Amino acid sequence: MTKITIKPATGTWSVRSDDGVIVESRNALSLVEGDRPFVVYFPREDIAMALFERTQTTTHCPHKGDAAYYSYVGQSGTITDVAWTYENVINEDAKAIEGHLAFYAGKVTVEQI
């Protein structure tokens, strides 16, 4: 099984779109899965969820479970399936990210500020 490591993401992390900063958090988590680059997961309480709509898209990860997707709906338009979340994590090593959202860096900018 692939090793999953989760730790607090140091400092403040943000997500930016053409509309500006859409998420900012000092409570983000960094997940490393095997030899893949780390992914930052943001707690929902730090996200203006009113700006996000759940989509029909789902995927399955054999290490974390089923992912649900969200689109950002902002002033400059909609960014489809920009974020994903695992609501029922199947691996105890990954439970900390349950309910958090991660964002596709190719669709928005995810950075430490």
C-alpha positions in Angstrom: 0.0 0.0 0.0 1.2 3.5 -0.8 2.4 5.5 2.3 0.4 8.6 3.1 1.8 11.3 5.3 -0.2 14.3 6.5 1.1 17.2 8.5 0.1 20.9 9.0 1.0 23.0 6.0 3.4 25.6 7.4 2.3 29.3 7.3 -0.6 30.8 5.4 -1.8 29.2 2.1 -4.1 30.7 -0.5 -6.0 29.8 -3.6 -6.3 32.6 -6.3 -8.4 32.8 -9.4 -8.9 35.7 -11.9 -11.3 37.1 -9.2 -8.5 37.3 -6.7 -8.0 35.3 -3.4 -10.8 32.8 -3.1 -9.4 30.8 -0.1 -6.9 31.7 2.6 -6.0 29.5 5.5 -3.5 29.0 8.3 -5.1 25.6 9.0 -4.3 23.8 5.8 -2.8 20.3 5.7 -0.1 18.9 3.5 -0.6 15.4 2.2 2.2 13.4 0.6 1.2 10.1 -1.1 4.1 7.9 -2.0 6.7 9.7 -4.1 4.1 12.2 -5.5 4.4 16.0 -4.9 2.5 17.2 -1.8 -1.1 18.4 -2.1 -2.5 21.1 0.2 -6.0 20.4 1.6 -8.0 23.3 3.0 -10.6 23.0 5.8 -14.1 23.9 4.8 -14.5 26.4 7.6 -11.8 28.5 5.9 -13.6 28.4 2.5 -16.5 30.5 1.4 -18.5 27.4 0.4 -21.3 29.6 -1.0 -19.0 30.3 -3.9 -18.7 26.6 -4.7 -21.2 24.2 -6.3 -21.0 20.4 -6.0 -20.8 18.8 -9.4 -21.7 15.3 -10.6 -18.1 14.3 -11.1 -16.6 11.6 -8.9 -13.4 9.6 -8.9 -12.0 6.8 -6.8 -8.6 6.5 -5.2 -7.7 3.1 -3.8 -5.9 4.7 -0.9 -8.4 7.5 0.1 -11.8 6.5 -1.3 -14.3 8.3 -3.4 -13.8 12.0 -4.2 -16.5 14.5 -4.9 -15.9 17.6 -6.9 -16.8 21.3 -6.7 -16.8 24.2 -9.2 -16.1 27.7 -8.3 -18.7 30.2 -9.4 -17.3 33.7 -9.4 -17.5 37.1 -11.0 -15.3 36.2 -13.9 -17.0 32.9 -14.6 -17.2 29.3 -13.4 -14.1 27.1 -13.0 -15.5 23.6 -13.4 -14.3 20.8 -11.1 -11.6 23.0 -9.5 -11.7 21.3 -6.1 -12.1 17.8 -4.8 -12.9 16.4 -1.4 -12.9 13.0 0.3 -15.9 12.8 2.6 -15.5 9.2 3.8 -11.8 8.4 3.8 -11.1 4.7 3.8 -7.5 4.8 5.0 -6.8 5.7 8.7 -3.5 7.4 7.6 -5.5 9.9 5.5 -8.5 10.5 7.9 -7.2 14.1 8.7 -8.2 15.3 5.2 -11.7 14.1 5.4 -14.0 16.9 4.5 -11.1 19.2 3.4 -10.9 20.5 -0.2 -7.9 20.4 -2.5 -7.6 22.5 -5.6 -6.2 21.8 -9.1 -3.1 24.0 -9.4 -3.6 24.1 -13.2 -7.0 25.8 -12.8 -6.1 28.2 -10.0 -3.0 29.2 -8.1 -2.3 27.5 -4.9 0.6 29.1 -3.0 2.1 29.8 0.4 1.9 33.5 1.2 
